Amino acid sequence: MAKPIYFSTHAREQMLLRGAEEDEVIAAIRSGNWQPAKNGKFSARAEFDYHRKSPVNQQFYSSKAVQPIFNEQPGRIIVVTVKVYYFN
C-alpha cells in the first residue's frame, strides 16, 4: 500500500502561487524517479501538457514540470515545497 501524502502549509502556498495542482504533485511522487535533495529530503519530477498561460508571468506555455520536495517518514510522505517549470 502506498504511503499517504500530506502537504505542509508552505507547500500549498507555493502550489497556488506557482500553478501546481495536488494531483500533479501526487503523480510526480508516485511515478517519478526520486532523487536526493537537501537535508535528507527527496525530489521527484513529472511533466504535463499545459497549453495555456502561466499564472507566474502570463506567458503561453505548452508544457510544465512539477517538482515536489518532500520528506519520507514512517507511514507517510510530507511535501514541504513545490517547484514548477514552464516551457515550450
DRENRO-765364 format. One record per atom (N, C-alpha, C): atom name; residue in three letters; residue number from 1; x, y, z. Coordinates in steps of 0.1 Angstrom, whole numbers, plus 2048, in hexadecimal, padded with zeros to 3 digits. Last residue first. Layout:
BEGIN
{site 'CA', 'ALA', NUM, {X, Y, Z}} ...
//
This chain:
BEGIN
{site 'N', 'ASN', 88, {852, 8FF, 714}} {site 'CA', 'ASN', 88, {84C, 8FC, 707}} {site 'C', 'ASN', 88, {854, 8F1, 700}} {site 'N', 'PHE', 87, {84C, 8FF, 738}} {site 'CA', 'PHE', 87, {854, 8FF, 72C}} {site 'C', 'PHE', 87, {84C, 8FC, 720}} {site 'N', 'TYR', 86, {84F, 904, 75B}} {site 'CA', 'TYR', 86, {847, 905, 74F}} {site 'C', 'TYR', 86, {850, 906, 743}} {site 'N', 'TYR', 85, {851, 8F4, 77A}} {site 'CA', 'TYR', 85, {858, 8F9, 76F}} {site 'C', 'TYR', 85, {84F, 8F9, 762}} {site 'N', 'VAL', 84, {84D, 8F6, 79D}} {site 'CA', 'VAL', 84, {847, 8F4, 790}} {site 'C', 'VAL', 84, {84F, 8FB, 785}} {site 'N', 'LYS', 83, {852, 8E7, 7BD}} {site 'CA', 'LYS', 83, {857, 8F0, 7B2}} {site 'C', 'LYS', 83, {850, 8EC, 7A5}} {site 'N', 'VAL', 82, {846, 8E6, 7DD}} {site 'CA', 'VAL', 82, {844, 8E1, 7D0}} {site 'C', 'VAL', 82, {84A, 8EC, 7C6}} {site 'N', 'THR', 81, {84D, 8D9, 7FE}} {site 'CA', 'THR', 81, {84C, 8E4, 7F5}} {site 'C', 'THR', 81, {84A, 8DD, 7E7}} {site 'N', 'VAL', 80, {847, 8C2, 80E}} {site 'CA', 'VAL', 80, {84B, 8CF, 815}} {site 'C', 'VAL', 80, {84B, 8DB, 80B}} {site 'N', 'VAL', 79, {832, 8A7, 812}} {site 'CA', 'VAL', 79, {837, 8B0, 808}} {site 'C', 'VAL', 79, {83A, 8BE, 80F}} {site 'N', 'ILE', 78, {838, 88A, 823}} {site 'CA', 'ILE', 78, {834, 897, 825}} {site 'C', 'ILE', 78, {83A, 8A0, 81A}} {site 'N', 'ILE', 77, {82B, 869, 825}} {site 'CA', 'ILE', 77, {834, 872, 81D}} {site 'C', 'ILE', 77, {82F, 880, 820}} {site 'N', 'ARG', 76, {829, 84E, 83D}} {site 'CA', 'ARG', 76, {824, 85A, 836}} {site 'C', 'ARG', 76, {82F, 861, 82E}} {site 'N', 'GLY', 75, {835, 838, 84B}} {site 'CA', 'GLY', 75, {826, 839, 849}} {site 'C', 'GLY', 75, {821, 845, 842}} {site 'N', 'PRO', 74, {851, 849, 854}} {site 'CA', 'PRO', 74, {84A, 83C, 855}} {site 'C', 'PRO', 74, {83B, 83F, 854}} {site 'N', 'GLN', 73, {857, 861, 83A}} {site 'CA', 'GLN', 73, {856, 85D, 848}} {site 'C', 'GLN', 73, {850, 850, 849}} {site 'N', 'GLU', 72, {867, 875, 823}} {site 'CA', 'GLU', 72, {860, 868, 825}} {site 'C', 'GLU', 72, {862, 864, 833}} {site 'N', 'ASN', 71, {860, 895, 817}} {site 'CA', 'ASN', 71, {867, 88D, 822}} {site 'C', 'ASN', 71, {85F, 880, 823}} {site 'N', 'PHE', 70, {865, 8A7, 7F8}} {site 'CA', 'PHE', 70, {85D, 8A0, 803}} {site 'C', 'PHE', 70, {866, 898, 80C}} {site 'N', 'ILE', 69, {85D, 8BB, 7DE}} {site 'CA', 'ILE', 69, {868, 8B8, 7E7}} {site 'C', 'ILE', 69, {861, 8B3, 7F4}} {site 'N', 'PRO', 68, {850, 8B7, 7BD}} {site 'CA', 'PRO', 68, {84E, 8B8, 7CC}} {site 'C', 'PRO', 68, {85B, 8B5, 7D3}} {site 'N', 'GLN', 67, {84E, 8C5, 7A0}} {site 'CA', 'GLN', 67, {859, 8BF, 7A8}} {site 'C', 'GLN', 67, {856, 8C1, 7B6}} {site 'N', 'VAL', 66, {840, 8C5, 780}} {site 'CA', 'VAL', 66, {83D, 8C7, 78F}} {site 'C', 'VAL', 66, {848, 8BE, 796}} {site 'N', 'ALA', 65, {841, 8D5, 762}} {site 'CA', 'ALA', 65, {847, 8CB, 76A}} {site 'C', 'ALA', 65, {844, 8CE, 779}} {site 'N', 'LYS', 64, {82D, 8DB, 745}} {site 'CA', 'LYS', 64, {832, 8DF, 752}} {site 'C', 'LYS', 64, {838, 8D3, 759}} {site 'N', 'SER', 63, {827, 8E8, 723}} {site 'CA', 'SER', 63, {82A, 8DD, 72D}} {site 'C', 'SER', 63, {82E, 8E3, 73B}} {site 'N', 'SER', 62, {822, 8FE, 714}} {site 'CA', 'SER', 62, {81C, 8F1, 710}} {site 'C', 'SER', 62, {81E, 8E6, 71A}} {site 'N', 'TYR', 61, {819, 91F, 71F}} {site 'CA', 'TYR', 61, {822, 913, 71F}} {site 'C', 'TYR', 61, {81B, 907, 71B}} {site 'N', 'PHE', 60, {817, 942, 71E}} {site 'CA', 'PHE', 60, {811, 935, 71A}} {site 'C', 'PHE', 60, {81C, 92A, 71A}} {site 'N', 'GLN', 59, {81A, 956, 73B}} {site 'CA', 'GLN', 59, {81F, 952, 72E}} {site 'C', 'GLN', 59, {819, 944, 72B}} {site 'N', 'GLN', 58, {815, 95F, 755}} {site 'CA', 'GLN', 58, {80B, 961, 74B}} {site 'C', 'GLN', 58, {80F, 95E, 73D}} {site 'N', 'ASN', 57, {826, 958, 76A}} {site 'CA', 'ASN', 57, {82A, 964, 761}} {site 'C', 'ASN', 57, {820, 966, 756}} {site 'N', 'VAL', 56, {817, 946, 77B}} {site 'CA', 'VAL', 56, {823, 94D, 77F}} {site 'C', 'VAL', 56, {826, 95A, 777}} {site 'N', 'PRO', 55, {804, 938, 76F}} {site 'CA', 'PRO', 55, {800, 942, 779}} {site 'C', 'PRO', 55, {80B, 94A, 77E}} {site 'N', 'SER', 54, {808, 934, 74B}} {site 'CA', 'SER', 54, {80D, 931, 759}} {site 'C', 'SER', 54, {807, 93C, 762}} {site 'N', 'LYS', 53, {7EF, 92C, 734}} {site 'CA', 'LYS', 53, {7F8, 936, 73A}} {site 'C', 'LYS', 53, {7FB, 932, 748}} {site 'N', 'ARG', 52, {7F0, 90B, 724}} {site 'CA', 'ARG', 52, {7EA, 917, 728}} {site 'C', 'ARG', 52, {7F4, 921, 72E}} {site 'N', 'HIS', 51, {7FA, 8F0, 721}} {site 'CA', 'HIS', 51, {7F3, 8F7, 716}} {site 'C', 'HIS', 51, {7EB, 903, 71B}} {site 'N', 'TYR', 50, {803, 8D6, 72E}} {site 'CA', 'TYR', 50, {7FD, 8E2, 735}} {site 'C', 'TYR', 50, {7F5, 8EB, 72B}} {site 'N', 'ASP', 49, {80D, 8B6, 737}} {site 'CA', 'ASP', 49, {808, 8BF, 72C}} {site 'C', 'ASP', 49, {801, 8CA, 733}} {site 'N', 'PHE', 48, {827, 8B0, 74F}} {site 'CA', 'PHE', 48, {818, 8B0, 74B}} {site 'C', 'PHE', 48, {816, 8B9, 73F}} {site 'N', 'GLU', 47, {83F, 89D, 761}} {site 'CA', 'GLU', 47, {83C, 8A7, 757}} {site 'C', 'GLU', 47, {82D, 8A5, 752}} {site 'N', 'ALA', 46, {84D, 89A, 781}} {site 'CA', 'ALA', 46, {844, 895, 777}} {site 'C', 'ALA', 46, {840, 8A0, 76E}} {site 'N', 'ARG', 45, {865, 891, 79A}} {site 'CA', 'ARG', 45, {860, 89B, 78F}} {site 'C', 'ARG', 45, {857, 893, 785}} {site 'N', 'ALA', 44, {86F, 893, 7BC}} {site 'CA', 'ALA', 44, {86B, 88B, 7B0}} {site 'C', 'ALA', 44, {866, 895, 7A6}} {site 'N', 'SER', 43, {885, 893, 7D8}} {site 'CA', 'SER', 43, {87E, 89A, 7CE}} {site 'C', 'SER', 43, {87A, 890, 7C3}} {site 'N', 'PHE', 42, {88A, 890, 7FC}} {site 'CA', 'PHE', 42, {88A, 88A, 7EE}} {site 'C', 'PHE', 42, {883, 894, 7E5}} {site 'N', 'LYS', 41, {8A0, 898, 818}} {site 'CA', 'LYS', 41, {893, 897, 811}} {site 'C', 'LYS', 41, {895, 891, 803}} {site 'N', 'GLY', 40, {8B8, 89C, 825}} {site 'CA', 'GLY', 40, {8B2, 88E, 826}} {site 'C', 'GLY', 40, {8A4, 88D, 81F}} {site 'N', 'ASN', 39, {8C0, 8B6, 81E}} {site 'CA', 'ASN', 39, {8BC, 8B3, 82C}} {site 'C', 'ASN', 39, {8B4, 8A6, 82D}} {site 'N', 'LYS', 38, {8B7, 8B7, 7FB}} {site 'CA', 'LYS', 38, {8BE, 8BC, 807}} {site 'C', 'LYS', 38, {8B8, 8B7, 814}} {site 'N', 'ALA', 37, {8B0, 898, 7EA}} {site 'CA', 'ALA', 37, {8B0, 8A7, 7EB}} {site 'C', 'ALA', 37, {8B7, 8AB, 7F8}} {site 'N', 'PRO', 36, {8B3, 87C, 7D4}} {site 'CA', 'PRO', 36, {8B6, 883, 7E1}} {site 'C', 'PRO', 36, {8B5, 892, 7E0}} {site 'N', 'GLN', 35, {896, 874, 7C1}} {site 'CA', 'GLN', 35, {8A4, 878, 7C1}} {site 'C', 'GLN', 35, {8A6, 87E, 7CF}} {site 'N', 'TRP', 34, {87F, 85D, 7B3}} {site 'CA', 'TRP', 34, {883, 864, 7BE}} {site 'C', 'TRP', 34, {892, 867, 7BE}} {site 'N', 'ASN', 33, {86E, 85F, 796}} {site 'CA', 'ASN', 33, {87A, 859, 79B}} {site 'C', 'ASN', 33, {87F, 862, 7A7}} {site 'N', 'GLY', 32, {84A, 85E, 798}} {site 'CA', 'GLY', 32, {857, 863, 795}} {site 'C', 'GLY', 32, {862, 85C, 79B}} {site 'N', 'SER', 31, {832, 854, 7A2}} {site 'CA', 'SER', 31, {837, 84E, 796}} {site 'C', 'SER', 31, {845, 853, 792}} {site 'N', 'ARG', 30, {82C, 860, 7BB}} {site 'CA', 'ARG', 30, {829, 852, 7B8}} {site 'C', 'ARG', 30, {830, 84C, 7AC}} {site 'N', 'ILE', 29, {835, 87B, 7B7}} {site 'CA', 'ILE', 29, {83A, 872, 7C2}} {site 'C', 'ILE', 29, {838, 864, 7BF}} {site 'N', 'ALA', 28, {826, 883, 7A1}} {site 'CA', 'ALA', 28, {834, 884, 7A0}} {site 'C', 'ALA', 28, {83B, 87B, 7AB}} {site 'N', 'ALA', 27, {80C, 87F, 7AB}} {site 'CA', 'ALA', 27, {810, 877, 79F}} {site 'C', 'ALA', 27, {820, 877, 79E}} {site 'N', 'ILE', 26, {80B, 893, 7BE}} {site 'CA', 'ILE', 26, {80A, 884, 7C2}} {site 'C', 'ILE', 26, {80F, 87B, 7B7}} {site 'N', 'VAL', 25, {80C, 8A9, 7AE}} {site 'CA', 'VAL', 25, {817, 8A6, 7B8}} {site 'C', 'VAL', 25, {817, 898, 7BC}} {site 'N', 'GLU', 24, {7F5, 8A6, 7A0}} {site 'CA', 'GLU', 24, {802, 8A6, 798}} {site 'C', 'GLU', 24, {80D, 8A3, 7A2}} {site 'N', 'ASP', 23, {7E1, 8A9, 7B3}} {site 'CA', 'ASP', 23, {7E3, 89C, 7AC}} {site 'C', 'ASP', 23, {7F0, 89B, 7A4}} {site 'N', 'GLU', 22, {7E5, 8C4, 7BB}} {site 'CA', 'GLU', 22, {7E8, 8B9, 7C4}} {site 'C', 'GLU', 22, {7EA, 8AC, 7BD}} {site 'N', 'GLU', 21, {7F5, 8D8, 7A3}} {site 'CA', 'GLU', 21, {7E9, 8D2, 7A8}} {site 'C', 'GLU', 21, {7ED, 8C6, 7B1}} {site 'N', 'ALA', 20, {807, 8F7, 7A1}} {site 'CA', 'ALA', 20, {807, 8E8, 7A2}} {site 'C', 'ALA', 20, {7FA, 8E3, 7A8}} {site 'N', 'GLY', 19, {80D, 913, 7A0}} {site 'CA', 'GLY', 19, {804, 90D, 796}} {site 'C', 'GLY', 19, {805, 8FD, 796}} {site 'N', 'ARG', 18, {81A, 923, 7B2}} {site 'CA', 'ARG', 18, {821, 91E, 7A6}} {site 'C', 'ARG', 18, {819, 916, 79C}} {site 'N', 'LEU', 17, {807, 929, 7C6}} {site 'CA', 'LEU', 17, {80F, 934, 7BF}} {site 'C', 'LEU', 17, {815, 92F, 7B2}} {site 'N', 'LEU', 16, {7FE, 90F, 7CD}} {site 'CA', 'LEU', 16, {7F5, 919, 7C9}} {site 'C', 'LEU', 16, {7FC, 924, 7C1}} {site 'N', 'MET', 15, {816, 903, 7D5}} {site 'CA', 'MET', 15, {80F, 8FD, 7CB}} {site 'C', 'MET', 15, {805, 908, 7C5}} {site 'N', 'GLN', 14, {81D, 914, 7EB}} {site 'CA', 'GLN', 14, {825, 914, 7DF}} {site 'C', 'GLN', 14, {81E, 90E, 7D3}} {site 'N', 'GLU', 13, {809, 90D, 7FD}} {site 'CA', 'GLU', 13, {80A, 91B, 7F9}} {site 'C', 'GLU', 13, {812, 91B, 7EC}} {site 'N', 'ARG', 12, {80E, 8F1, 801}} {site 'CA', 'ARG', 12, {801, 8F5, 7FB}} {site 'C', 'ARG', 12, {802, 904, 7F6}} {site 'N', 'ALA', 11, {827, 8F3, 80D}} {site 'CA', 'ALA', 11, {826, 8ED, 800}} {site 'C', 'ALA', 11, {819, 8F1, 7F9}} {site 'N', 'HIS', 10, {821, 900, 825}} {site 'CA', 'HIS', 10, {82A, 907, 81B}} {site 'C', 'HIS', 10, {828, 900, 80E}} {site 'N', 'THR', 9, {811, 8ED, 831}} {site 'CA', 'THR', 9, {80B, 8FA, 82E}} {site 'C', 'THR', 9, {814, 901, 823}} {site 'N', 'SER', 8, {819, 8CC, 823}} {site 'CA', 'SER', 8, {81B, 8D7, 82D}} {site 'C', 'SER', 8, {813, 8E4, 828}} {site 'N', 'PHE', 7, {805, 8B0, 81C}} {site 'CA', 'PHE', 7, {80B, 8BD, 817}} {site 'C', 'PHE', 7, {80D, 8C7, 822}} {site 'N', 'TYR', 6, {809, 88C, 81A}} {site 'CA', 'TYR', 6, {804, 898, 820}} {site 'C', 'TYR', 6, {80B, 8A5, 81B}} {site 'N', 'ILE', 5, {801, 86D, 80D}} {site 'CA', 'ILE', 5, {809, 879, 80B}} {site 'C', 'ILE', 5, {801, 885, 811}} {site 'N', 'PRO', 4, {804, 84B, 819}} {site 'CA', 'PRO', 4, {7FC, 857, 817}} {site 'C', 'PRO', 4, {805, 864, 815}} {site 'N', 'LYS', 3, {815, 832, 808}} {site 'CA', 'LYS', 3, {814, 83B, 813}} {site 'C', 'LYS', 3, {80C, 847, 810}} {site 'N', 'ALA', 2, {805, 816, 7F8}} {site 'CA', 'ALA', 2, {80D, 822, 7F7}} {site 'C', 'ALA', 2, {80B, 82B, 803}} {site 'N', 'MET', 1, {808, 7F4, 800}} {site 'CA', 'MET', 1, {800, 800, 800}} {site 'C', 'MET', 1, {809, 80C, 800}} 
//
